[in-house]
């Protein structure tokens, strides 16, 4: 690629290797995180995903050996050859990731004549005529290699045999397996094969491409149209360690406010104050727990952001206050498109201070979105981010508790923004071609900072578009799905791959956004939705899909599973605490917990909720039974109490009101009593569902909204259970004064109440 290797120079943990054509800088961030950087366009290395200096002191050895250069830490060795071919080995000298030495070529049985005939009829065979990208890295692939990650792409869990692009795209058509782009760009993937595991993060925000051995079974590759060759290699042993390293580098999901874990109701069609009050009333009437109601674009004055429609809301602040008394929090949508209106204060300020993107001729760039002719804030300028942050004071003063960022790909109605539109990146002038994939990320950063500044509690931000690292600022949903069984099936691998990609606080629109849902589809979707970190029912202006819109059975089934969600709130909060510490996701593919289990590598319709709960929901229309796979170990059927020894496959009856759920032996799962909304009842007694076996569990408790935990204001409890039924509990941290008064231990149909108001260590033989 770059010709013969001529020389090298070591400067601490950075090694610059000179080839005939280019200089390649290899940086060792930690013993298992390595970076390969080549300036292809003359620019310096900068990242929107990575903040701060992530390099840790690491011993690095560099040695010239015959035809190659070796760079080593105690866990990874890189061997660099002519043409910048780089092979990575583990600490024991085993090859894990190898650059491909052959030429790229399509592995196709079609003749050129057949290809040309197919093109005449309009068939897209996915074959590029120019073939190569300006920036391109090709890696060899093992026969048994599987790929995971890449964010919220369509299709199945294992991405081998598919190709994708990173280009944030608003496409409302039903997303099927052949979609190459969606709303998010997370250019990170992990590989598992007989060689072991590795991860790669390609930190290039231009339009990029990932071929996971689709073009040819001998290799995979990633490339981009422009920018620099800038990728990180993660050489830790196992997916869990790689995810820890990747999220150490790009950031981890922060601890959210507790109420955000509750059920959330939304619809594009809650137009007036009366609509919102009616939804709130119905939620309480049908006894379906709910904490949040979302307001879509209709609450604004002519779709102008940071305004409120006073014709539809007599007194919005009073409305929000009234709803808050009954436990409802309001989350409002905000789009980046600012209406071109000389009398509109946001537009006036943006023009006056030069905050909007420009054409190459220096004029403000215009396109069309919901308000009509609109302009786009240039979030790559720090001063524009600060301005946008400050605008959230208007909403916070109204009583709004969260912000929902939409249309931030950025979306537009009159064709995609041209690549030459002028934006900024790190305050330096650039183009839309470079900023496009990080536009939503930068908007989320501004929103997070504004909510933290004015609300002063942990910000709740939702986004449709994002890039690697957005998890530091925002939760996300998978965008405009449809009320289709194929989209329910896809939700599981989609959410799992998002979690494997560091974007952990995620969910789908329960019931589907577009098209019309059915009673059966809604019931099955909520059985997946309650295990999604973000649990929100959202729909377009289609058939209403609040559960009471169907029949009593639907409302009863829906309530049953939303109540289960509220029982599991303390368990989910513990998972968020784990995520903040390790980056590990809450909703997990089985391969993450059982990496040696071959059956788990391509299991698309089951998942783990943390490490203790396995869910095998029904995702096929008309099914009342399904095949369940349980990996090695002892499992307990949540509904029946039956003990099952794995690995095993079996048929499980699953009528409409049953989602097959299994609890791992030795699990200790904290529960709360059911409530209409989080905080309605004092949870002075912690309920512990204990499954026979050997296990240890740490439970976390704080005030659920402030940042006081950062200064030690929290409690931590350590619970253990043995095969003999000896249960112990102890306080391992006690900085939060509102500790539990009692523990209710539920074990093999027995309940034991333990008073823990005094002391810090307790035990009982169950």
URSUL-V564414 format. One record per backbone hydrogen bond with DSSP energy under -1.0 kcal/mol. CO is the residue of the C=O (numbers start at 1). NH is the residue of the N-H. Records with the same first field share a line. If there is no record, write none. Layout:
CO->NH / NH
//
This chain:
2->21
3->83
4->20
7->18
9->16
11->14
13->28
14->11
15->26
16->9
17->24
18->6 / 7
22->19
24->17
25->37
26->15
27->35
29->56
32->235
33->29 / 30
34->233
35->27
36->231
37->25
38->229
61->72
63->70
65->68
68->65
69->80
70->63
71->78
72->61
76->73
77->89
78->71
79->87
80->69
85->81
87->79
88->96 / 97
89->77
90->93
94->90
97->88
98->140
106->108
111->115
112->116
113->117
114->118
115->119
116->120
117->121
118->123
119->122
130->132
135->224
137->222
138->100
139->220
142->145
146->192
147->159
148->190
159->162
162->212
164->210
166->208
176->179
180->165
182->169
186->188
187->202
188->150
189->200
190->148
191->198
192->146
193->196
196->193
198->191
199->234
200->189
201->232
202->204
207->225
208->166
209->223
210->164
211->213 / 221
212->161
215->107
216->219
218->141
220->139
221->211
222->137
223->209
224->135
229->38
230->203
231->36
232->201
233->34
234->199
238->242
239->243
240->244
241->245
242->246
243->247
244->248
245->249
246->250
247->251
257->260
258->261
259->262
263->291 / 292
264->537
265->294
267->269 / 270
269->271
272->276
273->277
274->278
275->279
276->280
277->281
278->282
279->283
280->284
281->285
282->286
283->288
291->329
292->265
293->331
295->333
296->299
297->300
299->309
300->302
301->304
309->313
312->273
315->319
316->320
317->321
318->322
319->323
320->324
321->325
323->326 / 328
324->327
329->293
330->401 / 402
331->295
332->404
334->406
338->375
339->341
341->344
344->348
345->349
346->350
347->351
348->352
349->353
350->355
355->378
357->365
358->422
359->362
363->359
367->374
368->413
369->372
372->369
373->340
374->367
375->338
376->357
377->379
378->381
380->427
381->385
382->386
383->387
384->388
385->389
386->390
387->391
389->392
390->393
391->394
392->396
393->397
395->400
396->399
402->332
403->462
404->334
407->411
418->421
419->433
421->432
422->358
423->430
425->428
428->425
430->423
431->434 / 435
432->436
435->438
436->439
438->442
439->443
440->444
441->445
442->446
443->447
444->448
445->449
446->450
447->451
448->452
449->453
450->454
451->455 / 456
460->403
461->475
462->405
463->477
466->185
467->470
469->472
470->473 / 474
475->463
476->507
479->481
481->514
482->484
484->488
485->489
486->490
487->491
490->494
491->495
492->496
493->497
494->498
495->499
496->500
498->503
499->502
502->504
504->506
505->476
506->534
507->478
509->512
513->540
514->483
518->522
519->523
520->524
521->525
522->526
525->528 / 529
526->530
528->531
529->532
535->264
536->510
537->266
539->268
540->542
546->549
547->550
551->555
552->556
553->557
554->558
555->559
556->560
557->561
558->562
559->563
560->564
561->565
562->566
563->567
564->568
567->672
568->572
569->573
570->574
571->575
572->576
573->577
574->578
575->579
576->580
577->581
578->582
579->583
586->610
588->608
589->592
590->594
594->597
597->600
598->601
600->603
607->615
608->588
609->613
612->664
613->609
614->662
615->607
620->623
624->654
626->652
628->650
630->648
633->646
634->665
635->644
636->663
637->641
642->637
644->635
646->633
648->630
650->628
652->626
655->658
660->616
661->638
662->614
663->636
664->667
667->691
669->689
671->687
676->290
677->680
682->684
684->741 / 742
686->744
687->671
688->746
689->669
695->721
697->719
699->717
701->715
704->258
705->458
707->710
708->711 / 713
709->712
712->714
714->735
715->701
716->732 / 733
717->699
718->730
719->697
720->728
721->695
722->725
725->766
727->764
728->720
729->762
730->718
733->716
737->739
741->756
742->686
743->754
744->688
745->752
746->690
747->750
750->747
752->745
754->743
760->731
762->729
764->727
//
